Amino acid sequence: MEAQVATIDQPFHSAYEKFMEITSHLSAEMSCDKTPRAIEAYLETDGRELLRRRRQDHLENQGPGRLAEAVCGSDGVGRSHQREHMETG
């Protein structure tokens, strides 16, 4: 099986890089004498970072679009789309 290379313009690139880092680390650990507790601690920390990157990449790749429900601005005008230049929190 041939490894695939992700490019920076691909969605979820940051999460992919972290996944590959974890995979390489665990592959190296298989030949070492790390305890299951040490491996679990590593996965707890780095696995959480992978999930954080995955969520952040998802948010960054989510473009502006329809809101779940229209909102009414202070000027009384209903709005059903997010503006492109607005940041989401």
Biopython code that builds the backbone (N, CA, C, O; Angstrom):
import numpy as np
from Bio.PDB.StructureBuilder import StructureBuilder

atoms = [
    (1, "MET", "N", (0.847, -1.177, 0.000)),
    (1, "MET", "CA", (0.000, 0.000, 0.000)),
    (1, "MET", "C", (0.892, 1.240, 0.000)),
    (1, "MET", "O", (1.848, 1.321, 0.771)),
    (2, "GLU", "N", (0.588, 2.176, -0.839)),
    (2, "GLU", "CA", (1.387, 3.378, -0.988)),
    (2, "GLU", "C", (0.836, 4.495, -0.113)),
    (2, "GLU", "O", (-0.377, 4.695, -0.066)),
    (3, "ALA", "N", (1.706, 5.228, 0.582)),
    (3, "ALA", "CA", (1.274, 6.337, 1.445)),
    (3, "ALA", "C", (0.806, 7.504, 0.591)),
    (3, "ALA", "O", (1.375, 7.796, -0.462)),
    (4, "GLN", "N", (-0.229, 8.154, 1.061)),
    (4, "GLN", "CA", (-0.730, 9.337, 0.371)),
    (4, "GLN", "C", (-0.142, 10.574, 1.036)),
    (4, "GLN", "O", (0.037, 10.612, 2.254)),
    (5, "VAL", "N", (0.153, 11.571, 0.236)),
    (5, "VAL", "CA", (0.715, 12.808, 0.749)),
    (5, "VAL", "C", (-0.354, 13.883, 0.693)),
    (5, "VAL", "O", (-0.955, 14.120, -0.355)),
    (6, "ALA", "N", (-0.589, 14.530, 1.820)),
    (6, "ALA", "CA", (-1.569, 15.617, 1.870)),
    (6, "ALA", "C", (-0.863, 16.924, 1.548)),
    (6, "ALA", "O", (0.276, 17.145, 1.960)),
    (7, "THR", "N", (-1.536, 17.770, 0.822)),
    (7, "THR", "CA", (-0.980, 19.084, 0.535)),
    (7, "THR", "C", (-1.657, 20.104, 1.417)),
    (7, "THR", "O", (-2.730, 19.845, 1.963)),
    (8, "ILE", "N", (-1.037, 21.266, 1.562)),
    (8, "ILE", "CA", (-1.528, 22.288, 2.477)),
    (8, "ILE", "C", (-2.903, 22.794, 2.080)),
    (8, "ILE", "O", (-3.667, 23.207, 2.952)),
    (9, "ASP", "N", (-3.252, 22.779, 0.790)),
    (9, "ASP", "CA", (-4.551, 23.299, 0.385)),
    (9, "ASP", "C", (-5.678, 22.295, 0.609)),
    (9, "ASP", "O", (-6.836, 22.609, 0.335)),
    (10, "GLN", "N", (-5.370, 21.105, 1.098)),
    (10, "GLN", "CA", (-6.405, 20.121, 1.376)),
    (10, "GLN", "C", (-7.067, 20.430, 2.711)),
    (10, "GLN", "O", (-6.410, 20.845, 3.665)),
    (11, "PRO", "N", (-8.384, 20.220, 2.762)),
    (11, "PRO", "CA", (-9.054, 20.396, 4.045)),
    (11, "PRO", "C", (-8.515, 19.395, 5.061)),
    (11, "PRO", "O", (-8.123, 18.287, 4.692)),
    (12, "PHE", "N", (-8.492, 19.763, 6.300)),
    (12, "PHE", "CA", (-8.087, 18.905, 7.412)),
    (12, "PHE", "C", (-6.608, 18.524, 7.376)),
    (12, "PHE", "O", (-6.217, 17.499, 7.933)),
    (13, "HIS", "N", (-5.797, 19.336, 6.730)),
    (13, "HIS", "CA", (-4.366, 19.047, 6.614)),
    (13, "HIS", "C", (-3.696, 18.999, 7.985)),
    (13, "HIS", "O", (-2.891, 18.108, 8.254)),
    (14, "SER", "N", (-4.020, 19.938, 8.834)),
    (14, "SER", "CA", (-3.406, 19.985, 10.168)),
    (14, "SER", "C", (-3.736, 18.728, 10.960)),
    (14, "SER", "O", (-2.860, 18.152, 11.606)),
    (15, "ALA", "N", (-4.990, 18.300, 10.914)),
    (15, "ALA", "CA", (-5.403, 17.090, 11.627)),
    (15, "ALA", "C", (-4.716, 15.864, 11.016)),
    (15, "ALA", "O", (-4.313, 14.952, 11.737)),
    (16, "TYR", "N", (-4.586, 15.846, 9.707)),
    (16, "TYR", "CA", (-3.921, 14.731, 9.025)),
    (16, "TYR", "C", (-2.461, 14.626, 9.472)),
    (16, "TYR", "O", (-1.964, 13.530, 9.732)),
    (17, "GLU", "N", (-1.781, 15.768, 9.558)),
    (17, "GLU", "CA", (-0.387, 15.766, 9.998)),
    (17, "GLU", "C", (-0.266, 15.203, 11.412)),
    (17, "GLU", "O", (0.632, 14.412, 11.698)),
    (18, "LYS", "N", (-1.181, 15.619, 12.299)),
    (18, "LYS", "CA", (-1.140, 15.131, 13.671)),
    (18, "LYS", "C", (-1.426, 13.634, 13.715)),
    (18, "LYS", "O", (-0.786, 12.904, 14.472)),
    (19, "PHE", "N", (-2.379, 13.172, 12.913)),
    (19, "PHE", "CA", (-2.680, 11.739, 12.845)),
    (19, "PHE", "C", (-1.449, 10.951, 12.423)),
    (19, "PHE", "O", (-1.135, 9.918, 13.014)),
    (20, "MET", "N", (-0.756, 11.436, 11.405)),
    (20, "MET", "CA", (0.441, 10.747, 10.925)),
    (20, "MET", "C", (1.537, 10.750, 11.999)),
    (20, "MET", "O", (2.264, 9.769, 12.151)),
    (21, "GLU", "N", (1.647, 11.841, 12.730)),
    (21, "GLU", "CA", (2.627, 11.923, 13.819)),
    (21, "GLU", "C", (2.306, 10.874, 14.899)),
    (21, "GLU", "O", (3.201, 10.172, 15.370)),
    (22, "ILE", "N", (1.044, 10.775, 15.281)),
    (22, "ILE", "CA", (0.628, 9.798, 16.287)),
    (22, "ILE", "C", (0.887, 8.381, 15.786)),
    (22, "ILE", "O", (1.399, 7.540, 16.526)),
    (23, "THR", "N", (0.535, 8.120, 14.532)),
    (23, "THR", "CA", (0.738, 6.794, 13.949)),
    (23, "THR", "C", (2.214, 6.415, 13.952)),
    (23, "THR", "O", (2.567, 5.295, 14.320)),
    (24, "SER", "N", (3.070, 7.334, 13.548)),
    (24, "SER", "CA", (4.511, 7.063, 13.546)),
    (24, "SER", "C", (5.026, 6.814, 14.957)),
    (24, "SER", "O", (5.819, 5.902, 15.191)),
    (25, "HIS", "N", (4.571, 7.630, 15.885)),
    (25, "HIS", "CA", (4.994, 7.489, 17.282)),
    (25, "HIS", "C", (4.591, 6.125, 17.828)),
    (25, "HIS", "O", (5.395, 5.441, 18.463)),
    (26, "LEU", "N", (3.354, 5.737, 17.581)),
    (26, "LEU", "CA", (2.876, 4.447, 18.087)),
    (26, "LEU", "C", (3.589, 3.285, 17.412)),
    (26, "LEU", "O", (3.848, 2.267, 18.053)),
    (27, "SER", "N", (3.909, 3.418, 16.135)),
    (27, "SER", "CA", (4.657, 2.365, 15.440)),
    (27, "SER", "C", (6.035, 2.195, 16.072)),
    (27, "SER", "O", (6.512, 1.072, 16.235)),
    (28, "ALA", "N", (6.665, 3.293, 16.421)),
    (28, "ALA", "CA", (7.972, 3.234, 17.077)),
    (28, "ALA", "C", (7.837, 2.653, 18.481)),
    (28, "ALA", "O", (8.721, 1.932, 18.945)),
    (29, "GLU", "N", (6.741, 2.962, 19.151)),
    (29, "GLU", "CA", (6.513, 2.464, 20.506)),
    (29, "GLU", "C", (6.360, 0.945, 20.524)),
    (29, "GLU", "O", (6.689, 0.305, 21.522)),
    (30, "MET", "N", (5.866, 0.360, 19.432)),
    (30, "MET", "CA", (5.651, -1.087, 19.397)),
    (30, "MET", "C", (6.961, -1.847, 19.576)),
    (30, "MET", "O", (6.969, -2.974, 20.071)),
    (31, "SER", "N", (8.058, -1.230, 19.175)),
    (31, "SER", "CA", (9.347, -1.902, 19.311)),
    (31, "SER", "C", (10.034, -1.531, 20.629)),
    (31, "SER", "O", (11.087, -2.080, 20.950)),
    (32, "CYS", "N", (9.458, -0.622, 21.378)),
    (32, "CYS", "CA", (10.017, -0.211, 22.669)),
    (32, "CYS", "C", (9.277, -0.928, 23.790)),
    (32, "CYS", "O", (8.350, -1.704, 23.557)),
    (33, "ASP", "N", (9.709, -0.650, 24.992)),
    (33, "ASP", "CA", (9.080, -1.296, 26.139)),
    (33, "ASP", "C", (8.237, -0.308, 26.958)),
    (33, "ASP", "O", (8.276, -0.328, 28.188)),
    (34, "LYS", "N", (7.483, 0.548, 26.277)),
    (34, "LYS", "CA", (6.608, 1.493, 26.973)),
    (34, "LYS", "C", (5.456, 0.740, 27.629)),
    (34, "LYS", "O", (4.945, -0.240, 27.087)),
    (35, "THR", "N", (5.069, 1.206, 28.775)),
    (35, "THR", "CA", (3.956, 0.569, 29.482)),
    (35, "THR", "C", (2.639, 0.994, 28.835)),
    (35, "THR", "O", (2.564, 2.048, 28.204)),
    (36, "PRO", "N", (1.611, 0.177, 28.994)),
    (36, "PRO", "CA", (0.298, 0.574, 28.488)),
    (36, "PRO", "C", (-0.157, 1.918, 29.066)),
    (36, "PRO", "O", (-0.827, 2.694, 28.385)),
    (37, "ARG", "N", (0.203, 2.185, 30.306)),
    (37, "ARG", "CA", (-0.162, 3.462, 30.945)),
    (37, "ARG", "C", (0.517, 4.643, 30.235)),
    (37, "ARG", "O", (-0.104, 5.689, 30.044)),
    (38, "ALA", "N", (1.787, 4.481, 29.847)),
    (38, "ALA", "CA", (2.512, 5.552, 29.147)),
    (38, "ALA", "C", (1.904, 5.792, 27.768)),
    (38, "ALA", "O", (1.756, 6.936, 27.339)),
    (39, "ILE", "N", (1.556, 4.717, 27.081)),
    (39, "ILE", "CA", (0.936, 4.862, 25.762)),
    (39, "ILE", "C", (-0.427, 5.528, 25.891)),
    (39, "ILE", "O", (-0.786, 6.383, 25.082)),
    (40, "GLU", "N", (-1.184, 5.135, 26.909)),
    (40, "GLU", "CA", (-2.498, 5.742, 27.137)),
    (40, "GLU", "C", (-2.374, 7.232, 27.447)),
    (40, "GLU", "O", (-3.176, 8.035, 26.971)),
    (41, "ALA", "N", (-1.374, 7.599, 28.241)),
    (41, "ALA", "CA", (-1.148, 9.014, 28.561)),
    (41, "ALA", "C", (-0.798, 9.801, 27.300)),
    (41, "ALA", "O", (-1.267, 10.923, 27.106)),
    (42, "TYR", "N", (0.027, 9.204, 26.452)),
    (42, "TYR", "CA", (0.378, 9.858, 25.181)),
    (42, "TYR", "C", (-0.869, 10.070, 24.329)),
    (42, "TYR", "O", (-1.092, 11.153, 23.787)),
    (43, "LEU", "N", (-1.683, 9.011, 24.219)),
    (43, "LEU", "CA", (-2.892, 9.117, 23.401)),
    (43, "LEU", "C", (-3.896, 10.102, 23.984)),
    (43, "LEU", "O", (-4.623, 10.768, 23.247)),
    (44, "GLU", "N", (-3.930, 10.189, 25.292)),
    (44, "GLU", "CA", (-4.856, 11.142, 25.915)),
    (44, "GLU", "C", (-4.487, 12.574, 25.545)),
    (44, "GLU", "O", (-5.357, 13.389, 25.237)),
    (45, "THR", "N", (-3.214, 12.867, 25.577)),
    (45, "THR", "CA", (-2.753, 14.223, 25.253)),
    (45, "THR", "C", (-2.769, 14.490, 23.746)),
    (45, "THR", "O", (-3.399, 15.440, 23.280)),
    (46, "ASP", "N", (-2.079, 13.657, 23.007)),
    (46, "ASP", "CA", (-1.957, 13.895, 21.568)),
    (46, "ASP", "C", (-3.251, 13.561, 20.826)),
    (46, "ASP", "O", (-3.554, 14.176, 19.803)),
    (47, "GLY", "N", (-4.005, 12.605, 21.327)),
    (47, "GLY", "CA", (-5.303, 12.303, 20.733)),
    (47, "GLY", "C", (-6.261, 13.472, 20.887)),
    (47, "GLY", "O", (-7.030, 13.781, 19.977)),
    (48, "ARG", "N", (-6.210, 14.118, 22.045)),
    (48, "ARG", "CA", (-7.036, 15.311, 22.265)),
    (48, "ARG", "C", (-6.624, 16.434, 21.313)),
    (48, "ARG", "O", (-7.471, 17.158, 20.790)),
    (49, "GLU", "N", (-5.320, 16.570, 21.095)),
    (49, "GLU", "CA", (-4.833, 17.586, 20.152)),
    (49, "GLU", "C", (-5.302, 17.272, 18.738)),
    (49, "GLU", "O", (-5.662, 18.183, 17.993)),
    (50, "LEU", "N", (-5.305, 15.994, 18.358)),
    (50, "LEU", "CA", (-5.816, 15.595, 17.048)),
    (50, "LEU", "C", (-7.285, 15.990, 16.907)),
    (50, "LEU", "O", (-7.681, 16.550, 15.884)),
    (51, "LEU", "N", (-8.087, 15.705, 17.918)),
    (51, "LEU", "CA", (-9.505, 16.072, 17.875)),
    (51, "LEU", "C", (-9.683, 17.586, 17.804)),
    (51, "LEU", "O", (-10.557, 18.075, 17.087)),
    (52, "ARG", "N", (-8.854, 18.336, 18.549)),
    (52, "ARG", "CA", (-8.939, 19.794, 18.513)),
    (52, "ARG", "C", (-8.634, 20.318, 17.113)),
    (52, "ARG", "O", (-9.337, 21.190, 16.602)),
    (53, "ARG", "N", (-7.576, 19.778, 16.493)),
    (53, "ARG", "CA", (-7.224, 20.206, 15.136)),
    (53, "ARG", "C", (-8.317, 19.838, 14.135)),
    (53, "ARG", "O", (-8.630, 20.612, 13.230)),
    (54, "ARG", "N", (-8.887, 18.663, 14.306)),
    (54, "ARG", "CA", (-9.949, 18.210, 13.403)),
    (54, "ARG", "C", (-11.135, 19.161, 13.480)),
    (54, "ARG", "O", (-11.700, 19.544, 12.456)),
    (55, "ARG", "N", (-11.509, 19.542, 14.705)),
    (55, "ARG", "CA", (-12.627, 20.477, 14.887)),
    (55, "ARG", "C", (-12.287, 21.845, 14.320)),
    (55, "ARG", "O", (-13.122, 22.457, 13.654)),
    (56, "GLN", "N", (-11.073, 22.339, 14.572)),
    (56, "GLN", "CA", (-10.666, 23.644, 14.061)),
    (56, "GLN", "C", (-10.638, 23.637, 12.535)),
    (56, "GLN", "O", (-11.116, 24.579, 11.904)),
    (57, "ASP", "N", (-10.084, 22.587, 11.941)),
    (57, "ASP", "CA", (-10.067, 22.487, 10.476)),
    (57, "ASP", "C", (-11.487, 22.474, 9.919)),
    (57, "ASP", "O", (-11.764, 23.083, 8.886)),
    (58, "HIS", "N", (-12.376, 21.779, 10.608)),
    (58, "HIS", "CA", (-13.780, 21.734, 10.169)),
    (58, "HIS", "C", (-14.383, 23.147, 10.199)),
    (58, "HIS", "O", (-15.051, 23.559, 9.251)),
    (59, "LEU", "N", (-14.146, 23.872, 11.275)),
    (59, "LEU", "CA", (-14.684, 25.231, 11.388)),
    (59, "LEU", "C", (-14.100, 26.151, 10.318)),
    (59, "LEU", "O", (-14.816, 26.972, 9.745)),
    (60, "GLU", "N", (-12.807, 26.017, 10.052)),
    (60, "GLU", "CA", (-12.163, 26.875, 9.060)),
    (60, "GLU", "C", (-12.617, 26.560, 7.637)),
    (60, "GLU", "O", (-12.615, 27.443, 6.779)),
    (61, "ASN", "N", (-13.000, 25.322, 7.380)),
    (61, "ASN", "CA", (-13.432, 24.932, 6.042)),
    (61, "ASN", "C", (-14.926, 25.089, 5.835)),
    (61, "ASN", "O", (-15.440, 24.853, 4.741)),
    (62, "GLN", "N", (-15.602, 25.478, 6.866)),
    (62, "GLN", "CA", (-17.041, 25.688, 6.781)),
    (62, "GLN", "C", (-17.262, 27.108, 6.259)),
    (62, "GLN", "O", (-16.963, 28.081, 6.951)),
    (63, "GLY", "N", (-17.762, 27.217, 5.092)),
    (63, "GLY", "CA", (-17.957, 28.531, 4.495)),
    (63, "GLY", "C", (-19.213, 29.196, 5.006)),
    (63, "GLY", "O", (-20.019, 28.572, 5.695)),
    (64, "PRO", "N", (-19.381, 30.466, 4.668)),
    (64, "PRO", "CA", (-20.605, 31.144, 5.047)),
    (64, "PRO", "C", (-21.791, 30.503, 4.335)),
    (64, "PRO", "O", (-21.645, 29.990, 3.225)),
    (65, "GLY", "N", (-22.892, 30.527, 4.929)),
    (65, "GLY", "CA", (-24.055, 29.905, 4.318)),
    (65, "GLY", "C", (-25.308, 30.228, 5.107)),
    (65, "GLY", "O", (-25.331, 31.158, 5.913)),
    (66, "ARG", "N", (-26.328, 29.463, 4.869)),
    (66, "ARG", "CA", (-27.588, 29.692, 5.554)),
    (66, "ARG", "C", (-27.425, 29.489, 7.049)),
    (66, "ARG", "O", (-26.716, 28.587, 7.496)),
    (67, "LEU", "N", (-28.081, 30.326, 7.803)),
    (67, "LEU", "CA", (-28.126, 30.170, 9.242)),
    (67, "LEU", "C", (-29.201, 29.152, 9.577)),
    (67, "LEU", "O", (-30.084, 28.885, 8.762)),
    (68, "ALA", "N", (-29.131, 28.588, 10.761)),
    (68, "ALA", "CA", (-30.141, 27.610, 11.172)),
    (68, "ALA", "C", (-31.527, 28.226, 11.125)),
    (68, "ALA", "O", (-32.492, 27.575, 10.727)),
    (69, "GLU", "N", (-31.619, 29.457, 11.525)),
    (69, "GLU", "CA", (-32.884, 30.175, 11.416)),
    (69, "GLU", "C", (-32.575, 31.653, 11.209)),
    (69, "GLU", "O", (-31.541, 32.144, 11.662)),
    (70, "ALA", "N", (-33.451, 32.345, 10.539)),
    (70, "ALA", "CA", (-33.234, 33.764, 10.248)),
    (70, "ALA", "C", (-33.197, 34.552, 11.555)),
    (70, "ALA", "O", (-33.893, 34.229, 12.518)),
    (71, "VAL", "N", (-32.380, 35.577, 11.562)),
    (71, "VAL", "CA", (-32.310, 36.467, 12.708)),
    (71, "VAL", "C", (-32.756, 37.848, 12.268)),
    (71, "VAL", "O", (-32.684, 38.192, 11.088)),
    (72, "CYS", "N", (-33.212, 38.628, 13.217)),
    (72, "CYS", "CA", (-33.663, 39.982, 12.922)),
    (72, "CYS", "C", (-32.646, 40.958, 13.494)),
    (72, "CYS", "O", (-32.361, 40.940, 14.691)),
    (73, "GLY", "N", (-32.098, 41.812, 12.630)),
    (73, "GLY", "CA", (-31.116, 42.787, 13.067)),
    (73, "GLY", "C", (-31.756, 43.927, 13.844)),
    (73, "GLY", "O", (-32.979, 44.057, 13.886)),
    (74, "SER", "N", (-30.916, 44.750, 14.459)),
    (74, "SER", "CA", (-31.421, 45.886, 15.238)),
    (74, "SER", "C", (-32.152, 46.889, 14.360)),
    (74, "SER", "O", (-32.901, 47.726, 14.865)),
    (75, "ASP", "N", (-31.941, 46.810, 13.044)),
    (75, "ASP", "CA", (-32.631, 47.692, 12.112)),
    (75, "ASP", "C", (-33.968, 47.101, 11.654)),
    (75, "ASP", "O", (-34.652, 47.685, 10.814)),
    (76, "GLY", "N", (-34.337, 45.943, 12.208)),
    (76, "GLY", "CA", (-35.613, 45.324, 11.864)),
    (76, "GLY", "C", (-35.589, 44.470, 10.605)),
    (76, "GLY", "O", (-36.621, 43.935, 10.201)),
    (77, "VAL", "N", (-34.419, 44.336, 9.977)),
    (77, "VAL", "CA", (-34.303, 43.558, 8.749)),
    (77, "VAL", "C", (-33.938, 42.119, 9.091)),
    (77, "VAL", "O", (-33.010, 41.870, 9.860)),
    (78, "GLY", "N", (-34.680, 41.169, 8.509)),
    (78, "GLY", "CA", (-34.386, 39.751, 8.716)),
    (78, "GLY", "C", (-33.185, 39.334, 7.879)),
    (78, "GLY", "O", (-33.037, 39.762, 6.734)),
    (79, "ARG", "N", (-32.346, 38.514, 8.444)),
    (79, "ARG", "CA", (-31.153, 38.038, 7.742)),
    (79, "ARG", "C", (-31.094, 36.517, 7.840)),
    (79, "ARG", "O", (-31.235, 35.943, 8.920)),
    (80, "SER", "N", (-30.881, 35.870, 6.682)),
    (80, "SER", "CA", (-30.854, 34.407, 6.662)),
    (80, "SER", "C", (-29.510, 33.844, 6.220)),
    (80, "SER", "O", (-29.356, 32.626, 6.123)),
    (81, "HIS", "N", (-28.520, 34.720, 5.946)),
    (81, "HIS", "CA", (-27.200, 34.260, 5.527)),
    (81, "HIS", "C", (-26.127, 34.974, 6.346)),
    (81, "HIS", "O", (-26.298, 36.119, 6.764)),
    (82, "GLN", "N", (-25.036, 34.279, 6.561)),
    (82, "GLN", "CA", (-23.895, 34.857, 7.250)),
    (82, "GLN", "C", (-23.072, 35.647, 6.242)),
    (82, "GLN", "O", (-22.888, 35.203, 5.109)),
    (83, "ARG", "N", (-22.588, 36.785, 6.635)),
    (83, "ARG", "CA", (-21.717, 37.565, 5.753)),
    (83, "ARG", "C", (-20.342, 36.910, 5.686)),
    (83, "ARG", "O", (-19.866, 36.331, 6.661)),
    (84, "GLU", "N", (-19.716, 37.013, 4.521)),
    (84, "GLU", "CA", (-18.416, 36.355, 4.327)),
    (84, "GLU", "C", (-17.318, 36.955, 5.191)),
    (84, "GLU", "O", (-16.427, 36.227, 5.628)),
    (85, "HIS", "N", (-17.352, 38.245, 5.450)),
    (85, "HIS", "CA", (-16.255, 38.884, 6.195)),
    (85, "HIS", "C", (-16.443, 38.808, 7.701)),
    (85, "HIS", "O", (-15.604, 39.325, 8.439)),
    (86, "MET", "N", (-17.487, 38.198, 8.176)),
    (86, "MET", "CA", (-17.747, 38.094, 9.606)),
    (86, "MET", "C", (-17.062, 36.849, 10.166)),
    (86, "MET", "O", (-17.028, 35.805, 9.515)),
    (87, "GLU", "N", (-16.519, 36.967, 11.369)),
    (87, "GLU", "CA", (-15.891, 35.816, 12.020)),
    (87, "GLU", "C", (-16.913, 35.150, 12.926)),
    (87, "GLU", "O", (-17.799, 35.802, 13.478)),
    (88, "THR", "N", (-16.771, 33.843, 13.066)),
    (88, "THR", "CA", (-17.625, 33.112, 13.995)),
    (88, "THR", "C", (-16.810, 32.790, 15.235)),
    (88, "THR", "O", (-15.597, 32.597, 15.148)),
    (89, "GLY", "N", (-17.445, 32.733, 16.357)),
    (89, "GLY", "CA", (-16.731, 32.481, 17.612)),
    (89, "GLY", "C", (-16.863, 31.119, 17.989)),
    (89, "GLY", "O", (-16.331, 30.709, 19.020)),
]
sb = StructureBuilder()
sb.init_structure("model")
sb.init_model(0)
sb.init_chain("A")
sb.init_seg("    ")
for serial, (resi, resn, name, xyz) in enumerate(atoms, 1):
    if name == "N":
        sb.init_residue(resn, " ", resi, " ")
    sb.init_atom(name, np.array(xyz, "f"), 0.0, 1.0, " ", f" {name:<3s}", serial, name[0])
structure = sb.get_structure()
